[in-house]
Amino acid sequence: MSEKLEQQLNNPLHGVKLVDVLNHLVSYYGFEELGSKISIRCFTHDPSINSSLKFLRKTPWARTKVEQLYLKNTKQKS
């Protein structure tokens, strides 16, 4: 098995779309609480799923924070 394939299989976000991650967090926390947990403008000023997706796709550090919160949130539910 190639190293890259093995890394993907071990990646807990493999096969999970960013839109699904964001929808989960927004439905769980709401934009207001999400903005207090991750202080980025797309969550605190006129938030929407589409504007947040656009920002997160262009901003790796913000996407990483969102993905980490998603993983933390979904691990606690298990």
N, C-alpha and C positions, 0 to 999 in steps of 0.2 A: 504494500500500500504506500502511495506517495506521502511525503511529509505534509504537503499542503492539504490533501484529502483528510489525513489524520487530524490535522489542526481543526478543520471544519467540523468533523464529527465530534470533537471535544468542545466545540464552541457552543455554549448554551443558547446563543442567539441565532444559530444557524437555522435558516428557514423562517425566521420571524421577521416580518416586514416592519420598517420604521413606523408606518402609519398604524399598525396594530399595537406597537409599543406605546405610541402616543395616545391612541384611543383608550387603551387600558388605563394609563395613568390619569388621563383627564376624567374618565368615568369614576375612577377610584378616589382621586383627590379633588378634582375640579381645578380649574385654572388658577383660582386664587391661592389655594394651598400649594399647588404645584409651583407657582411663582415664589412662594415663601421658602420652599425646599430647594429650588434651583432658581437663583435670582438672575433670570435672563429676560430681557425686554419683551420678547415674543410671548411670554407667559403673563406679564404684568400690565402691559399697555395694549388695549384693544385686541385680546388674544383670539385666535382662531386656529383650527387644525391646519388649514392650508398655509397660513403665514408661518406657523411654527415649523411645519415640515420643510418649507422653503429655507428657513433659517438653519435648521438642524442639518439639512443635507449639505449646506455650504460651510458649516462651522464644526469641525471635528471635536473640539474640546467640549462644546455644548452637547453634541450627540452622545459623547462618552458619558457625560453626567446623567443624561436621560436614560441611557441603557443601563448604567449601574443602579439607578433608582428602580428601574423595572425589574432587574434581576433580584435586588434586595426584596422588593415587594412580592414577587412571585415565589421566592424561596420561603418567605414567612408563611405563605398560604399553604405550602405543602406539608 
